[in-house]
Amino acid sequence: MSAPTANSNTVARMVVPGASGYLLVVLAYVFKYVPFVPWLIARSGGLFELRDIPQSLLDLDVTTLGLPLDGYKRQHKDAGEALTAQHLAEAAEEKTPLASALAYHRAYLSGGLTPIEVCKSLLSKLVGTVDPSVSHRDHRKYFRSIIPVDALEQAAESTARYAANAPLSPLDGVMVVLKNEVDVKGHVTRAGTEFVNDGEPALQDGQVAAQLKAMGAVVLGVTDMTEVGWGVQHHVFDNPFRKGHSCGGSSAGSAACVAAGYVPLAIGVDGGGSVRIPSAFCGLYGLKPTHTRVSSKGEFCSAPTVAVTGPMGANVDDMCLGYLAIADKEKAYPVHVPKSLYFKPSVAGLRIGVLREFNAQVRNPAISAALSRVEMELVQGGATIVPLAFPYLDFVRNAHAITISSELYSTVRSRKNNHKMMYQTVLLFSTLSQLSVTDYIHAQKMRTHAIRVLEQYFSGPDKVDFLLSPTAATTAPSLPANTSFGVSDNTLASDVIRYSFLANLAGNPAVTCPVGFDAEDLPVAVQFMGEWWSEGRLMPLAKWMENSFKAEGKRRAPLWDGLEFQA
């Protein structure tokens, strides 16, 4: 593996044999009890690469959060009337392939449907009963846990509010789900494991769950995820688009619930693409906000310097509703989506940066074709495509890998009963045990470098408005035949997170947008990344993308449609 240079605009592909079934079990024991094996894997995987970075990078300061450096001035100011949830509800109704949050709201207002009817029907579909004494877990349905009595109580309260003509918001009565990394009262926040918080249900809602409930949303349950948030495919979940294919990771259950039609809005947590990748694989819109834009209070913070909570929806309005609901209103920059630009989106005058060599590192030609179509549409809409260079990009990729891995390792290894972790996590943690403090410090110096380069992109004399890239280098991969013991595939992980790491390490907001399908009828997506705190400008851009690529939004019939009960 050759060392990255100042002129390198590509990243290395990790090539490590994958494993599942009994082979995975044997490897887990070898990694755990034969000391030099994890060292060899760490070395061959490039985890020691940052020990030899050039002196110019060693001289950089350490930056431990993905936010602009001191002295950076935000380029785009908030202007005009701010979009609200009510504005979205009052807009002209748009037909969507899957039932939207706004469609439910309008049905509730008309009296043709009530939240309690929807909740009971959905519980019957997912649990097989509405008996309030039943607590349910069913991997096949993408959930970690559902507590019917709690969901029914929330739905009944919402139904009463609509009967009194006093809904709290357009999200009132809308079923939502949250990744099992966010505290929801009564549910055990397991973070995809069998040992985190074992037997200790959350005593109160985390901040994100509380904000959704304050708007009247019905939290139906919590969705399953890859163990401790590591991995790009859940070893059990089938993609609603194609059985035998992955939903992505780590917010797999959340994305699948929306793609299946069970709920219009889901919440994930993104530390290395974990909102954007499942959204891309399941044909959804997904937002990774600016670091700290959404409160992490009441969450299992496994990778606190790179992870942030974000919304996932089958259409942009639902994603935007989710963002407005969960964003932390106490931050220095207000939560502001320009109303006029959102309802009349335009790309005229925008400068869109692209890393040509980097963007070409995809594994599916349909992704390159989609990227070309998007560029063409942008130019026809009046935007300018600006080729850019990113020095030492592969060092930055490695810095993210070391940062998220070290933080996961530190968080989980102190948990009691962690001997129950899955075999692929044993492999991972055995390898991560080879990292040193020096590796982590050098990774934070590379974070400084990444932020400086992005600051130059967004504020220099030739500044751009957004960066365009694929969301992942592949579409939803097929699941191995034998997944009973889990799956370890770091080569696949290298492909899947290829375009997500930068926004996590540097903290920028990014949105993924579906733009069609590949030859196997699997969703293809592209990603736009913006300046810090620019979610308000990413939303209209996503809306423009939705308008421009609607013709390519073919979908399979949902597994469930809550609007079918209207009179």
Buried (B, 14 or more C-beta within 10 A) or exposed (E): EEBBEEEBBBBBEBEBEBBBBEBBBEBBEEBBEEEEBBBEBBBEBBBBBBEEBEEEBEEBEEBBBBBBEEEBEBBEEBEEEBBBBEBBBEBEEBEBBBBBBBBBBBBBBEEEBBBBBBBBBBBEBBBEEBEBEBBBEBEEBBBBBBBBBBBBBBBBBBBEBBEEEEBBBBBBBBBBBBBBBBBBBBBBBBBBBEBBBEEEBBEEBBBBBBBBBEBBBBBBBBBBBBBBBBBBBBBBBBBBBBEEBBBBBBBBBBBBBBBBBBBBBBBBBBBBBBBBBBBBBBBBBBBBBBBBBBBBBBBBBBBBBBBBBBBBBBBBBBBBBBBBBBBBEEBEBEBBBBBEBBBEBEBEEBBBBBBEBBBEBBBBEBBBBBBEBBBEBBEEBEBBBBEBBBBBBBBBBBBBBBBBBBBBBBBBEEBEEBEBBBBBBBBBBBBBBBBEEEBBBBBBBBBBBBBBBBBEBBBEEEBBBBBBBBBBBBBBBBBBEBBEBBBBBBEBBBBBBBBBBBBBBBBBBBBBBBBBBBEEEBBBBBBBBBBBBBBBBBBBBBBBBBEBBEEBBEBBEBBBEBBEBEE
